[in-house]
Amino acid sequence: MDRRDFVKIVITGSLASLGCPESVFRKGGAGAPPGGDGERPEPRVGAEINRICHAVRDGAEIRLPRPARHVPIVIVGGGAAGLSAAYHLGDLPYLLIEKEPLVGGNATGGSWRGVGFSSGTSYNADRGIKDLARELDVPLLPIDSVDGLIVKDILVPEFFTTGVARAPYPQAVRDAFRRFLDTYHAYDVDAEIERLDNLPFGEILKDYPQEVGDFFDSYGPNNWGARVRDTSAYVGLQSAQWIGGLEPGRVTGTEGFGVLTRTLGDRVRARGAGRLLTGATAVR
């Protein structure tokens, strides 16, 4: 069902006026800089809206329309996983539905004045992704350095290897970061997955200085979506194996993985009309 019809038919009251904002680029759009190339983001900021889904979760009345068509395979979500599934299904009959106007999910990208950027996942080291990019003729570039960190407005290159020794922290804090990485970089978290997944990450970090917890309170929401108090120790300790570029073989593209997901979407669309539906909501 089309997202607009879903709002109109399913949700009553004030929720019916909600839409899904979209951030787009336009040539010569309003507010374009004088004498520039006229390409800039619109002044609206796009964001995912979940109020409709939450209303359904909380018991909003649902009146389902009659089906418009039947397909044997439905893929819910046009992120990297959904697009890959559709691509590998080949000519089998399927429908991929994506609630946002564009495919890509957390692996989208864009370009502004010729400079590419990633709006989600920006690097990975998975061999399957590299093989897929090669098959689709999408160039990926190796990342041959460890990430830096800005500490008290000072850039510390390669923080998670040699840089931590130069960070503007007290020596005890520098030692604590080093101890966390040295302890858990090769730690077998899968051997204790049940215990660690039921243990708050904060229980591990309580023996470390506050600065270490503050770092993960900033890092976690941008990587796995939670602060220390809401993160399992399994996830937090696992990050010591790849945090800041410690995982070898990382690659990225000129827009993160945005070009790769767009290419996947184009391949799905090229297989025929009705294969990919954006702006659509899964009800049941």
C-alpha positions in Angstrom: 0.0 0.0 0.0 1.3 3.5 -0.8 2.5 5.4 2.2 0.1 8.3 1.5 -2.9 5.9 1.3 -1.7 4.3 4.5 -1.8 7.6 6.3 -5.2 8.4 4.8 -6.9 5.1 5.3 -5.3 3.7 8.5 -4.5 6.6 10.8 -7.2 9.1 11.8 -6.9 12.4 13.5 -3.8 14.6 13.7 -1.5 11.8 12.5 -3.1 11.9 9.1 -1.3 15.1 8.3 2.2 13.7 8.9 4.5 13.1 5.9 8.0 11.9 5.4 10.4 14.9 4.8 13.1 14.4 2.2 16.4 16.2 1.9 17.2 16.8 -1.7 19.7 18.7 -3.9 18.4 21.1 -6.6 20.2 22.9 -9.3 19.6 26.6 -8.9 17.4 26.1 -5.9 16.2 28.8 -3.6 19.0 30.4 -1.7 21.7 29.3 -4.1 24.9 31.3 -3.6 25.4 34.1 -6.1 27.9 33.2 -8.8 28.1 29.6 -7.6 27.1 26.4 -9.3 23.6 26.7 -7.8 23.9 23.3 -6.2 23.2 23.2 -2.5 20.9 21.4 0.0 17.4 22.8 0.4 17.0 24.5 3.8 14.8 21.7 5.0 16.5 19.0 7.1 15.2 15.5 6.4 14.5 13.0 9.1 12.9 9.6 9.6 9.5 9.9 11.1 8.3 6.9 13.2 5.1 8.3 14.7 2.9 6.4 12.4 4.5 3.1 13.2 4.4 3.9 16.9 0.7 4.7 16.6 0.0 1.3 15.1 2.2 -0.3 17.7 0.1 1.5 20.4 -3.2 0.2 19.1 -4.4 2.5 16.4 -7.3 1.1 14.4 -6.3 -0.5 11.1 -8.6 -0.9 8.2 -6.8 -2.8 5.4 -7.6 -1.9 1.8 -8.2 -4.7 -0.8 -4.9 -6.0 -2.2 -3.8 -4.4 -5.5 -1.8 -7.4 -6.5 -0.2 -10.6 -5.2 3.5 -11.5 -5.3 5.2 -14.6 -3.9 8.2 -12.7 -2.4 8.1 -9.4 -0.6 11.3 -7.8 0.6 10.7 -5.2 3.4 13.3 -2.4 3.4 15.5 -1.1 0.6 18.7 -0.8 2.6 21.9 -2.6 1.7 20.5 -6.0 2.8 17.2 -5.7 1.0 18.8 -4.4 -2.2 21.3 -7.2 -2.1 18.6 -9.8 -1.6 16.6 -8.4 -4.6 19.8 -8.4 -6.7 20.6 -12.0 -6.0 17.0 -13.1 -6.5 17.5 -12.4 -10.2 14.4 -12.9 -12.3 12.3 -14.5 -9.6 9.1 -12.6 -8.9 9.5 -10.3 -6.0 8.5 -6.8 -4.7 10.9 -4.7 -2.7 9.2 -1.9 -0.6 11.0 1.0 1.0 9.3 3.6 3.2 11.7 6.4 2.3 11.7 8.2 -1.1 15.2 6.8 -1.9 16.8 3.4 -1.5 20.0 2.9 0.5 18.9 2.9 4.1 21.9 3.5 6.3 24.3 3.3 3.3 23.3 6.4 1.3 25.5 9.2 0.1 25.5 12.3 -2.0 27.6 15.1 -3.5 27.9 18.8 -2.9 29.9 21.0 -5.2 31.8 17.9 -6.4 32.6 16.6 -2.9 31.1 13.3 -2.1 29.8 12.5 1.4 28.3 9.6 3.3 25.1 10.0 5.3 25.4 6.6 6.9 27.7 3.7 6.8 31.0 5.0 5.4 33.4 2.0 5.4 33.4 -1.8 5.8 35.9 -4.6 5.5 33.6 -7.4 4.4 34.9 -9.4 1.5 31.3 -10.0 0.2 30.8 -6.2 -0.2 34.1 -5.9 -2.1 33.1 -8.8 -4.4 29.7 -7.2 -5.0 31.2 -3.8 -5.8 33.6 -5.4 -8.2 30.8 -7.3 -9.9 28.8 -4.0 -10.3 31.9 -2.1 -11.4 31.6 0.3 -8.5 35.1 1.4 -7.4 36.0 1.2 -3.7 39.1 2.7 -2.2 41.3 1.2 0.6 41.6 3.0 3.9 45.2 2.7 5.0 45.2 4.7 8.3 43.7 4.5 11.8 41.1 7.0 12.7 42.0 10.1 14.6 40.1 11.7 17.5 39.5 15.3 18.6 40.2 15.6 22.3 39.7 19.0 23.9 39.7 20.7 20.5 43.1 19.0 19.6 43.4 16.6 16.7 45.1 13.4 17.8 46.0 11.3 14.6 45.8 7.5 14.9 44.4 7.8 18.4 43.7 4.1 18.8 47.3 3.0 18.2 50.2 5.3 18.8 48.2 8.5 19.1 46.7 7.7 22.5 50.1 8.3 24.1 50.0 12.0 22.9 46.4 12.7 23.8 45.8 15.7 26.1 44.5 13.5 28.9 46.0 12.8 32.3 48.4 9.8 32.2 45.9 7.6 34.1 43.3 8.2 31.4 45.7 7.5 28.6 46.7 4.3 30.3 43.0 3.3 30.7 42.3 3.7 27.0 45.4 1.6 26.3 44.3 -1.0 28.8 40.8 -1.3 27.4 42.1 -1.8 23.8 44.9 -4.2 24.8 42.5 -6.3 27.0 39.7 -6.6 24.5 41.2 -6.2 21.0 41.7 -10.0 20.8 39.0 -11.0 23.3 36.7 -13.9 22.2 33.3 -12.2 22.9 31.4 -15.0 21.1 32.7 -17.5 23.7 30.7 -15.6 26.4 27.9 -14.2 24.2 25.0 -15.1 26.5 26.7 -13.7 29.6 28.0 -10.5 27.9 24.8 -9.9 26.0 22.9 -9.8 29.4 25.5 -7.6 31.0 25.4 -3.8 30.7 28.5 -2.3 29.1 28.6 0.1 32.0 29.5 -2.8 34.3 32.7 -3.2 32.3 33.5 0.5 32.2 32.8 1.2 35.9 36.5 0.3 36.6 37.7 2.8 34.0 38.0 6.6 34.3 35.0 8.7 33.4 36.6 9.9 30.2 36.5 6.4 28.8 32.7 6.2 29.5 32.2 9.7 28.0 33.9 8.6 24.8 31.6 5.6 24.4 28.6 7.7 25.3 29.5 9.8 22.2 30.7 7.0 20.0 27.9 4.5 20.7 24.9 6.5 19.5 26.6 7.1 16.1 27.6 3.4 15.6 25.2 1.0 17.3 22.6 3.5 18.4 22.9 3.5 22.2 24.8 5.0 25.1 26.7 3.0 27.6 23.8 2.4 29.9 21.7 0.9 27.1 24.5 -1.1 25.4 25.2 -4.8 26.1 28.8 -5.7 27.1 28.8 -8.0 24.0 28.5 -5.0 21.7 30.7 -2.7 23.6 33.6 -5.1 24.0 33.3 -6.3 20.3 33.9 -2.7 19.3 37.5 -3.0 20.6 38.3 -5.2 17.7 37.4 -2.6 15.0 36.9 0.7 16.7 38.6 3.6 15.0 40.0 1.6 12.1 41.7 -1.3 14.0 40.0 -3.7 11.6 42.2 -4.4 8.6 41.1 -4.2 5.0 38.7 -1.3 5.3 37.3 0.2 2.1 35.1 3.1 1.2 33.8 4.9 -1.9 33.6 8.5 -3.0 30.2 8.7 -1.2 30.7 6.0 1.4 28.5 3.2 0.0 26.0 5.5 -1.6 27.1 4.7 -5.1 26.9 1.0 -4.5 23.4 1.1 -3.1 22.2 3.4 -5.9 23.7 1.0 -8.5 21.9 -1.9 -6.8 18.6 0.1 -6.9 19.1 0.8 -10.6 19.7 -2.8 -11.3 16.5 -3.8 -9.5 14.5 -1.2 -11.4 16.0 -2.3 -14.7 14.5 -5.8 -14.3 11.1 -4.4 -14.9 8.3 -2.1 -13.6 6.8 -3.0 -10.3 9.9 -4.5 -8.8 10.7 -1.6 -6.5 8.2 0.6 -4.6 9.4 3.6 -2.6 7.4 5.7 -0.2 5.5 2.5 0.9 4.7 1.1 4.3 4.5 -2.5 5.4 1.3 -3.0 7.4 1.1 -6.8 7.7 
